[in-house]
Amino acid sequence: MSNPSDFPKELAGRRALVTGGTRGIGAAIAQRLLDAGAKVVVAARKPDDDMPAGATFVSGDVATSEGVEAIATQAIAALGGLDILVNNAGGARAFLEGSSTIPDEAWHDSLELNLFAAIRLTNAVLPALRDSKVAAVVNISSAAAAMPFGAFAHYGAAKAALEYYSRTLALEVAPAIRVNVMSPGVIATPGSDEFARTTPGFSTDAWLQLLPLGRIGATEDIAEVVALLVSDRGKFLTGANYRVDGGMTAR
């Protein structure tokens, strides 16, 4: 892992909001933006011990309209505006017997968390982003959107819709705001590690068979590309989906 002091302060003065930023991939993204000099707000329903120490926490449930409004209002007030939005919050329960066993409620819940949350929050902060001269949005999708797994059909479908929405948004708001998608593959987090240990068919060894690079990804792998996309190094990048998955979806 790189020493934070080695990172150029290319995001100095920029203001970022990362949802689901208190742990896992979201926390790594928030920390990487902090290391680059950004002022960062992380949003979740409650704080976590893994939350970056330099970030400001705001509470809200992104799966509800009320929660989104609370997050947007608190974040913009804390930051004095907004330059960077990372819609990272997401997830879904696995249904190991296949897609036909996924109840309607789970489909609705997945769409609320993995699609509508990003749409609502983006709409809520769009005026603030339009006031920025360096606005960038990164929506975190998943390799599941490109690789059908019956157990996660509701999750993959919601993420595929998020990717379509993101491409549409990128065209609508250009050139003022850049919008890209990041699609992680199998990434080592406490949650994913526990899932691999306890779920038949989803062990670490099973995942490794699908990874040409021969290792599980690290949260820093995702954070580094997000940092590129929101910085001036990515100033000619918009409307694209970057798959950081060790080659899993290249097959």
C-alpha positions in Angstrom: 0.0 0.0 0.0 1.3 3.5 -0.9 2.1 6.0 1.8 -0.6 8.8 1.7 2.2 11.4 1.8 3.3 10.0 -1.6 0.1 11.1 -3.3 0.0 14.4 -5.2 -2.6 16.8 -3.7 -4.4 17.0 -7.1 -7.8 17.3 -5.4 -6.9 20.1 -3.0 -9.9 22.4 -2.6 -12.4 20.0 -4.1 -15.4 18.8 -2.1 -16.6 15.2 -2.3 -19.5 13.1 -1.1 -19.2 9.3 -0.9 -22.2 7.3 0.0 -21.6 4.0 1.8 -18.3 5.6 2.7 -17.9 4.3 6.2 -16.5 0.9 5.4 -15.2 -1.4 2.7 -14.8 0.0 -0.8 -16.5 3.3 0.1 -14.1 3.9 3.0 -11.1 3.2 0.7 -12.5 5.7 -1.9 -13.0 8.3 0.7 -9.5 7.8 2.1 -7.9 8.1 -1.3 -9.8 11.3 -2.0 -8.7 12.7 1.4 -5.1 11.7 0.6 -5.3 13.7 -2.6 -6.3 16.8 -0.7 -10.1 16.7 -1.1 -12.6 17.6 1.7 -14.8 14.6 2.1 -18.2 13.8 3.5 -19.2 10.2 3.9 -22.8 9.1 4.2 -24.4 6.0 5.7 -27.1 5.1 8.1 -24.6 5.0 11.0 -20.9 5.6 11.5 -18.4 2.7 11.5 -15.0 2.1 13.1 -13.4 1.8 9.6 -14.6 5.3 8.6 -11.7 7.5 7.5 -10.7 9.8 10.4 -10.4 12.9 8.2 -13.9 12.6 6.7 -17.1 14.2 8.0 -20.0 11.8 8.6 -23.6 12.5 7.7 -26.5 10.2 8.5 -29.2 9.1 6.1 -30.7 6.1 4.3 -30.0 6.4 0.6 -32.8 3.8 -0.1 -35.5 6.4 0.9 -36.3 9.8 -0.6 -36.2 11.3 2.9 -32.8 9.9 3.6 -31.4 11.2 0.3 -32.7 14.7 0.9 -31.1 14.6 4.4 -27.8 13.5 3.0 -27.8 16.1 0.2 -28.7 18.9 2.5 -26.1 18.0 5.2 -23.3 17.3 2.8 -23.6 20.6 0.8 -23.9 22.5 4.1 -20.8 20.8 5.5 -18.8 21.3 2.3 -20.1 24.6 1.1 -20.8 23.2 -2.3 -19.9 20.0 -4.2 -17.4 19.0 -6.9 -17.4 15.2 -6.6 -20.2 12.7 -6.1 -19.4 9.0 -5.7 -22.6 6.9 -5.5 -21.1 3.8 -3.8 -23.9 2.6 -1.5 -25.3 -0.8 -2.6 -25.7 -4.4 -2.1 -28.2 -7.2 -2.0 -29.0 -10.5 -0.3 -28.1 -13.7 -2.2 -30.9 -16.2 -3.1 -28.9 -19.4 -3.6 -31.8 -21.4 -5.2 -31.9 -19.1 -8.2 -33.7 -16.1 -9.6 -37.1 -17.7 -9.5 -36.9 -17.7 -5.7 -36.3 -14.0 -5.4 -39.4 -12.4 -4.0 -40.9 -9.2 -5.3 -39.9 -7.3 -2.1 -36.2 -8.2 -2.7 -36.4 -7.0 -6.3 -37.9 -3.7 -5.1 -35.4 -3.3 -2.3 -32.5 -3.9 -4.7 -33.8 -1.3 -7.2 -34.2 1.3 -4.4 -30.7 0.8 -3.1 -28.7 0.1 -6.2 -30.5 2.3 -8.8 -32.9 4.8 -7.4 -30.6 5.9 -4.6 -28.0 7.1 -7.1 -30.6 8.7 -9.3 -32.3 10.6 -6.4 -29.1 11.8 -4.9 -27.6 12.9 -8.2 -30.8 14.9 -8.9 -30.7 16.4 -5.4 -27.1 17.7 -5.7 -27.2 18.5 -9.4 -27.5 22.3 -8.8 -24.4 22.2 -6.6 -22.5 20.2 -9.2 -23.5 22.6 -11.9 -22.0 25.4 -9.8 -18.6 23.6 -9.8 -16.0 24.1 -12.5 -14.6 20.6 -12.0 -17.7 18.4 -11.4 -17.4 14.7 -11.7 -19.8 11.8 -10.8 -18.7 8.2 -10.4 -21.5 5.5 -10.0 -20.3 2.2 -8.5 -21.8 -0.7 -10.4 -20.6 -4.3 -10.3 -19.3 -7.1 -12.5 -22.6 -8.8 -11.7 -24.2 -6.5 -14.2 -22.3 -8.3 -17.0 -22.1 -11.8 -15.5 -25.4 -13.4 -14.8 -25.7 -15.1 -11.4 -29.1 -16.4 -10.5 -28.5 -15.8 -6.8 -27.9 -12.1 -7.5 -30.2 -11.5 -10.5 -32.0 -8.7 -8.7 -28.6 -7.0 -7.9 -27.1 -7.4 -11.3 -30.2 -6.2 -13.0 -30.3 -3.0 -10.9 -26.6 -2.4 -11.5 -27.1 -2.9 -15.3 -29.9 -0.2 -15.1 -27.5 2.1 -13.2 -25.0 1.7 -16.1 -27.6 2.7 -18.7 -28.7 5.6 -16.6 -25.1 6.8 -16.1 -24.5 6.8 -19.9 -27.6 8.8 -20.4 -26.8 11.3 -17.7 -23.3 11.7 -19.1 -24.7 13.0 -22.4 -27.2 15.2 -20.7 -24.9 17.1 -18.4 -21.8 17.3 -20.6 -19.6 19.3 -20.8 -20.3 20.8 -17.3 -20.2 17.5 -15.4 -18.4 14.3 -16.2 -20.1 11.0 -15.4 -18.5 7.6 -15.3 -19.1 4.1 -14.0 -16.8 1.9 -12.0 -17.6 -1.8 -12.0 -15.6 -3.7 -9.3 -15.2 -7.5 -9.5 -14.5 -9.6 -6.4 -13.0 -7.3 -3.8 -11.7 -8.3 -0.4 -13.8 -6.6 2.3 -15.0 -7.9 5.7 -18.4 -8.5 4.2 -17.3 -10.3 1.1 -14.8 -12.4 3.1 -17.5 -13.5 5.5 -19.8 -14.3 2.5 -17.1 -16.4 0.9 -16.5 -18.4 4.1 -20.1 -19.2 4.7 -21.8 -19.6 1.3 -21.5 -22.8 -0.7 -20.3 -22.2 -4.3 -18.9 -18.7 -3.5 -15.7 -19.6 -1.8 -12.5 -17.6 -2.4 -11.1 -20.6 -4.4 -14.2 -20.7 -6.6 -13.8 -17.0 -7.3 -10.1 -17.3 -8.1 -11.0 -19.7 -10.9 -12.7 -16.8 -12.7 -9.9 -14.3 -12.2 -7.2 -14.2 -14.9 -4.9 -12.1 -12.7 -5.0 -14.8 -10.1 -5.9 -12.7 -7.0 -8.9 -11.2 -5.2 -9.0 -7.4 -5.7 -8.2 -4.9 -2.9 -10.3 -1.9 -2.1 -7.3 0.3 -3.0 -7.6 -1.1 -6.6 -11.0 0.5 -6.9 -10.1 3.7 -5.0 -7.2 4.4 -7.3 -9.3 4.4 -10.4 -12.0 6.5 -8.8 -9.3 9.0 -7.9 -8.2 9.1 -11.6 -11.8 9.6 -12.8 -12.6 12.6 -10.6 -9.2 14.3 -11.1 -7.9 16.4 -13.9 -6.1 13.3 -15.2 -9.5 12.0 -16.2 -10.7 15.3 -17.7 -11.4 13.7 -21.1 -13.3 10.7 -19.7 -17.0 10.6 -19.5 -19.9 8.2 -20.3 -17.7 5.1 -19.8 -17.7 2.0 -17.6 -14.3 1.0 -16.1 -14.3 -2.7 -15.1 -11.8 -3.2 -12.3 -12.2 -7.0 -11.9 -8.9 -8.7 -12.6 -10.2 -9.7 -16.1 -13.2 -11.6 -14.8 -15.6 -10.1 -17.3 -13.1 -10.3 -20.2 -13.9 -14.0 -20.8 
